[in-house]
Amino acid sequence: MVTFKKPEEVAKMRRAGKVVADVHYAVRERIRAGVNTLSLGEEADRILELSSAGASFRGQRLRGVRTPFPSSICVSINEEVVHGIPSRDRVLQEGDIVSVDAGAIIDGYHGDAACTYPVGEISPKRAELLRVTREALYIGIREAVAGRTIGDIGYAIEKWVLGNGHGLVREYSGHGIGRKLHEAPQVPNYGHPRSGMTIKPGMTFCIEPMVMNGGEKIESAENGWTVVTSDKSDAAHFEHTLLITEAGAEILTPWE
C-alpha cells in the first residue's frame, strides 16, 4: 500500500536525505586510486554517527543469502551493478568507476541515494556510460509529476537508455520509501506511457536507473549479494529520493 507522507514525516525524510547527501560528499572526497573500499564504508559510518543517524542497509537480508548485508553503504566497481560489499582487499585503481549507494534513518524514516564516481581519469566509454545513466535519472525525475503515471517515468528512462545504445537492468527498480526502506510503489526503469499508478502529491519514492555498456543479463557473485553484468561490461547506478508536491518532484537527497 502506498503511504502519503504528512508534513512532519516529510521533515524527517528531508533530514535523512541530507545525511545521505553528506555521506556522498564525504565518500566522494576519498575516492582515488589506492584507496580500499572498506575505508569508504568507515567514512560513511563516521558521518552517520556524527549525524545520529542509523544505517539503512546494514543488516538487510536477501532471500537465499545466509548473511545480512554487513555495511552502511554499497560500493560496486566496474562490472558490479549493485550491492558491492566494502572490503580492505578491494583497492580502487586509476580508471575505475565506482557506484556508491547510501541510506540513512532519522527518527524512523529513510533516505536513499546512489551515484557512480570516476576514479581519476576514465575512458571515454566509461564517461559516456556515466553521462547517459545520470541523465536517465533526471529524465525520470522530470516525469515524476502529479497526474502522470509510474509508467511514464519508466518509459522515458527506457527510451533514453536504449536510444543511446546501452543496456538496462530490468530485475531491479526504484521503490517507495518512508518508514521502510522499500515500500510501494515499485518504480521500474521501463514501461508504457499512461500506465501504472497515478502519481500524487505526498508520495515519496526513489528513481534509480542501472545501466550497462553491454547486454542486459546479470548474475550474482559468489558472496550472494553483489550483482554483476553477465558479460562483464561496465555498469553505472544513479538514484535520488523524491517527494511529489503540487509543483513537481522535490529531491530529498541533494548529493550534487
N, C-alpha and C positions, 0 to 999 in steps of 0.2 A: 504494500500500500504506500502511495506517495504521501509524504508529510509536507505540509506547508508551514514554513517557519514564521514564528511570531517575532516581533522586533527584539525582544530580549534574547531569543535564540540566535537571531542573526548577529547580534552584538558579540556573542560568544564565538560564533563561527568566524567573524572578522578577526578576532584576537587569535584564534587558532591559525587562520590563514596567514596572518602577519608573522607568526612564529615559523611557519613553513617557509615563507619567503626569507626570513632571517637565516634559516638553515641553509637555504640555497646560496645566499650571499656568502656565508662563511665557508661552505664547502667549495664553491667556485674559486675562491681565492687560493685554495690549497691544491687545485688540480694542475699538475705539471708532471713532466717526466721524472721518474724515480720515486714517486710517492706511492706507498702501498694503500690499497683501498680500505684496509681496516682503520687507518688514520682518518679517513674521511668519515667513517662511522663514528669514531671517537669525537671528532669535531662536531658532528650533528648532536651527539649526546650532550656535549658541553652547552650548546645553545639551548637545547630542550631544558636542561637543568637550570640554567640562568633564567629561563622564562617560566619556570614552574609548570612546565607542560609535560604531558605524557607522550609516549611514543606509540603512534597508531599501529605501526607494523609489527613491532616486536611482540612475539607470542601468537601471532596469527597462525592459523592452522590451515592445511590444504589436504583435501581428501586424498588418501593413498600415500601421504608422506608422514613418516612417523614423528619427525622432529618439528616443533614450531619454528617459525621464522626467527632467527636469532638477533637481528639488528634493527636499529631505528630507521635505517634507510636501505634502499636497494641500489646497488652500484653495478651496472651492466655495461660491459665493454664490447665494442665492435659487433660481432655476430650475436651477442647476447641481447635479447629483446627486452626482457624484464625479469625482476626477482633475482638479480645477481646478489650474492652474499659477500659482503666485505671480508677481506682476508689479508693477513700480513704477508702471505706468499704471492698475492696478486699485485704486481707493480705496474703502474702506468708507464707506457712507452710513448716517445715522441711520435705524433701522427695518429694516435688512437682517438676514438670518440667514446665518451663515457656518459651513459644515461644515469642520472640520479633521480630517484623517486623518494619523496619525503612526506611524512604525515605527522601531525601533531594533534593532541587532545587538550582542550581547555574547558574546564567545568563540564566535562562530559560530551563536548561537541568537537567534531573532527575538521581538519583541513588537510588537503592532499594535492600535491603538485609534482610534476616531473619536468626535467629539462635535459637535453643532451648537449654536452660541452666538448669542444675540441681540446686535445692535449697538444699544445704548441701549434706548429704548422701542420695542417692536414691536407690530404689530397683534394683536388677539385671535385672528384666524385663524392667524397665524403662531405665536403662543404655543400654540395648541391643537395645531398640527402637531408642534411640539417635544415637547409633553406626550405625545401619542399614540405618537410614534416612540421616545422614551426608555422609555416603559412597555413597548412591544413588546420592546425589548431585555431588560428584566428578566423579562418573562413567558417569553421564550425561555430565559433562564438558569435559571429555576425548573424548567423541563422537562429541563435538562441533568443528569440523574441516572442513575447506573449502573443498568442494567436497562431503562431506557426507550430510545427509538429517536430517530434523527435526524428521522424523520417526525413524531414527537410535538412536537419543537421547532418545525418549520415550520408545523404545523397550528395550534398555539397562537398563533404570531405572526400568521398569516394571518387567523384568526378575529377577533383583536383589532383589527387594522388595518381590515379590511373592515367589521367591525361598527361602527366609528367613522366610516365614510363616507369613508375615504381610499383612495388608490391605492397599490399595492405594486410596487416594482421587482422583476421576476422574472428578468431577464437576469443579475443579479449575485447572489452568495450569500456566506455565510460559508464558512470553509475551515479545514482543518487547518493547523497552524503548528508550526515547530520549527527544524530546520536549514535548511529552506526557508521562505520567506515564505508560499508557498501549497503545502500538502500535502493528501493525502487525510485526512479525507473532505470532500466538499462539504457545506455546511450551508445548504440553501435556506430562504428565509423563507416557504415554503408547503409543504404536504404532507398526508399522511394519517396518522391515529393508528396506532401499532404497525407502521409501515412503515419500510423502510430499515435501515441498520446499527444494531445494538445498541450503546448507549453503555457503555463500560467504564472502570474506573479506569486512570489513566496516559495517557489520551487528552488531547491539547491541541488546542483549536480555537477559532476566532473565530465569534461570532454578531454579525451586523451588518445589522439591518433598514434598508432605504432606503425611505422613504415619501414620497408626494407628495399635494398638495392636489387635484390634478385626475385626469386619466386615467392609464393605465399605460404609455403609449407613451413611449419615449426615443429619442434620437439622438445622434450625435457632433457636437461643434462643429468648426469649421474646423481647429483645431490637431490634430485626430485623437485627442487624449487625453480632453478634457473631455466628460463625458456630461451632457446636458441633457434636461429634460422636453420632449416634442414640443409640448405645448400651452402652454409657458412658465409653468406653475403652479409653485409653490414646492416644494422637496424638502428633506428632513432625513435625517441619517445618524448612527446611534449604534452603537458597537462596543466590545466587550471581548475580550481573550484570556483563555481559561479553561483550567484544569486540572481534570480529573474525578478526584475522590477517592471513597473509600468513603462519606464524609459529605456529598457533593454537589459542586457546582462552586465552585472557588476562583478568584476574579477576580485575574488576574496584572497587570492594567493599571489600578490604582485611581485613575483621574483625578478621582473625586469626593472 
